[in-house]
Amino acid sequence: MSLQTILEEIEYDQDMAHDLWYLVTAVVMSSVNQPGDVKLVYRIISDRIDLLDSKTRVEKNHLLASIILKLREAILKSYIIIGFPKTINTLQQLANVTPDHIKTLLPNKPLRKEETWSDVQIERQRGRSLFGKIYDRHTDKVIRNMYSTHPDLAQTALHQLYGPTLGETSVLDARETSLVTVAGLMIQNIPLQLVGHSHGAIHNGATKDDINRVQSIVSVMADYYKTPIAKL
């Protein structure tokens, strides 16, 4: 079965702006170092939007731009799990396939503001808040364990990963961010952290059905790419 057929057979939500399938599949593609495959995700989304008779062309363009923006954020945030070089390559492939008239509707300045010390402090506060929401009553223990492993480990997690990257939720909210993280941990076959972040996704508003759906999509994609995954 071709990859395009697999993608087209994944169940999708009629509310395309808030669907998960394209976020999860893009993260999987990036993780297994197949960045060019993200072009298929774009084409399927674009084709489905073109079939929406209830929308004008302007509305279709704005919907596509909003989905591309979410895709970009999902791929960017996944670097924390799968690595930055893969993220660069997948985002480049997505940019290559996105037409100029859609790019003009996307932000041309960073969402993450670090121009002042106040900006950095706000980032760190929101990162610490998200960390606490994910790990809940285990938060202090997790931080202590990271500090005891290497003093810079917890600081890096809070100040570099959670604060500026995961904590920015204007495009992908906390629930979506957690589910993207879960997908990355599954496809990277990292069961220990998967357990914690699956609970964290629930704390951030995801349902068990959401997590099961992510696992189902990752499993289908992993079968195609012939790679093992972590399962709950």
C-alpha positions in Angstrom: 0.0 0.0 0.0 1.3 3.4 -0.9 1.9 6.1 1.7 -0.6 8.4 0.1 -3.3 5.6 0.4 -2.4 5.1 4.0 -2.7 8.8 4.7 -6.0 9.1 2.9 -7.4 6.2 4.9 -6.7 7.7 8.3 -9.9 8.9 9.8 -10.1 12.6 9.9 -12.3 15.2 11.6 -14.6 17.4 9.5 -13.4 20.3 11.7 -10.1 20.4 9.8 -8.7 23.3 11.7 -8.7 21.3 15.0 -7.8 17.8 13.6 -4.8 15.7 14.8 -3.9 13.4 11.9 -1.8 15.8 10.0 0.1 16.9 13.1 0.9 13.4 14.1 1.9 12.1 10.7 4.2 15.1 10.1 6.0 14.4 13.4 6.3 10.7 12.5 7.8 11.6 9.1 10.3 14.0 10.6 11.3 11.5 13.3 12.0 8.7 10.8 14.0 11.1 8.7 11.7 11.2 5.7 11.1 15.0 5.5 10.0 14.9 1.9 6.9 12.9 2.8 5.4 15.9 4.5 4.5 17.1 1.0 1.9 14.4 0.8 0.3 15.7 4.0 0.1 19.2 2.5 -1.4 17.9 -0.8 -4.1 15.9 1.0 -5.0 18.9 3.2 -5.1 21.2 0.2 -7.2 18.9 -1.9 -9.7 18.4 0.9 -10.0 22.1 1.5 -10.6 22.6 -2.3 -13.7 20.3 -2.0 -15.3 22.5 0.6 -18.2 24.0 -1.4 -19.4 26.0 1.5 -16.3 28.2 1.6 -15.1 31.0 -0.7 -11.6 30.9 -2.1 -10.5 33.5 0.4 -11.9 31.4 3.3 -10.2 28.3 1.9 -6.9 30.1 1.7 -7.1 31.3 5.3 -8.1 27.8 6.5 -5.1 26.3 4.7 -2.8 28.9 6.1 -4.0 28.3 9.6 -3.4 24.5 9.2 0.1 25.1 7.8 0.8 27.3 10.8 -0.2 24.5 13.1 1.9 22.1 11.1 4.9 24.3 11.4 4.4 24.6 15.2 4.0 20.8 15.6 7.1 20.1 13.7 9.1 22.8 15.5 7.9 21.6 19.0 8.8 18.0 18.1 12.5 18.9 17.9 12.6 18.5 21.7 12.0 14.8 21.2 13.3 13.9 17.7 16.2 16.4 17.2 16.7 19.7 15.6 18.4 18.7 12.3 15.3 16.6 11.3 13.1 19.5 12.2 15.0 21.9 10.0 14.7 19.5 7.0 11.0 18.8 7.5 10.1 22.5 7.9 12.1 23.2 4.7 10.2 20.6 2.8 6.9 22.1 4.1 8.0 25.6 3.1 9.0 24.3 -0.4 5.5 22.9 -1.1 3.6 25.8 0.4 2.6 28.3 -2.4 3.5 32.0 -2.2 -0.1 33.1 -1.9 -0.5 31.0 1.3 2.9 32.1 2.7 1.7 35.7 2.5 -1.0 34.8 5.1 1.5 33.4 7.6 3.4 35.3 10.2 6.8 36.7 9.1 8.1 37.4 12.6 8.8 34.9 15.4 5.9 34.0 17.7 8.4 33.8 20.6 9.5 37.2 21.8 12.9 37.5 23.6 13.7 41.1 23.0 13.8 42.0 26.7 14.6 40.4 30.0 10.9 40.7 30.8 10.1 38.6 27.7 12.5 35.9 28.8 11.1 35.9 32.4 7.5 35.5 31.0 8.7 32.6 28.8 10.3 30.9 31.8 7.2 31.4 34.0 4.9 29.9 31.4 7.4 27.0 30.8 7.4 26.3 34.6 3.6 26.4 34.6 3.3 24.0 31.7 5.9 21.7 33.3 3.9 21.7 36.5 0.7 21.0 34.7 2.2 18.0 32.9 3.9 16.4 35.9 1.3 17.6 38.5 2.2 16.3 42.0 5.4 14.7 40.7 6.8 18.0 39.5 9.3 18.7 42.3 10.5 15.1 42.3 11.1 15.2 38.5 13.0 18.5 38.8 15.1 17.2 41.7 15.9 14.0 39.7 17.1 16.0 36.7 19.2 18.3 38.9 20.8 15.3 40.6 21.6 13.8 37.2 23.3 16.9 35.9 22.7 20.4 37.4 22.1 21.9 34.0 19.5 19.3 32.9 16.5 20.8 34.7 17.6 24.4 33.8 17.8 23.5 30.2 14.4 21.7 30.2 12.7 24.6 31.9 14.5 27.6 30.4 15.2 26.3 26.8 12.6 23.7 26.1 9.4 24.3 28.0 9.6 28.1 28.3 10.3 29.3 24.8 9.2 26.2 22.8 6.5 24.1 24.3 5.1 26.9 26.4 4.1 29.0 23.4 0.5 28.0 23.0 -1.1 30.6 20.8 -1.1 28.3 17.8 -1.0 24.8 19.3 -2.7 24.8 22.7 -1.4 22.8 25.7 -3.6 19.8 24.7 -2.3 19.7 21.1 1.3 20.3 22.3 1.1 17.4 24.7 -0.3 15.1 22.0 2.4 16.1 19.6 4.9 15.3 22.3 3.2 11.9 22.9 3.4 11.1 19.2 7.1 12.0 19.1 7.9 9.7 22.1 5.9 6.9 20.6 7.7 6.9 17.2 11.0 7.4 18.9 10.3 4.3 21.1 10.9 6.0 24.4 8.5 4.3 26.8 9.6 5.8 30.1 8.9 9.4 29.1 5.9 8.4 27.1 4.1 7.3 30.3 4.7 10.6 32.0 3.7 12.7 29.0 0.6 10.6 28.4 -0.6 11.5 31.9 0.5 15.1 31.2 -1.7 15.2 28.1 -4.7 14.2 30.2 -3.8 17.0 32.6 -3.8 19.4 29.7 -7.3 18.4 28.5 -6.7 15.4 26.2 -8.9 12.4 26.5 -8.0 8.7 26.5 -9.6 8.6 23.1 -7.2 11.3 21.9 -4.2 9.3 23.1 -5.6 6.1 21.6 -6.0 7.9 18.3 -2.5 9.2 18.3 -1.2 5.7 19.0 -3.3 4.3 16.2 -2.0 6.8 13.7 1.6 6.3 14.9 1.2 2.5 14.7 0.0 2.7 11.1 2.8 5.0 10.1 5.4 2.9 11.9 4.3 -0.2 10.1 4.8 1.6 6.8 8.3 2.9 7.8 9.1 -0.4 9.5 10.2 1.1 12.8 9.4 0.0 16.3 7.4 2.2 18.6 6.6 2.6 22.3 3.1 1.6 23.3 1.0 2.4 26.3 
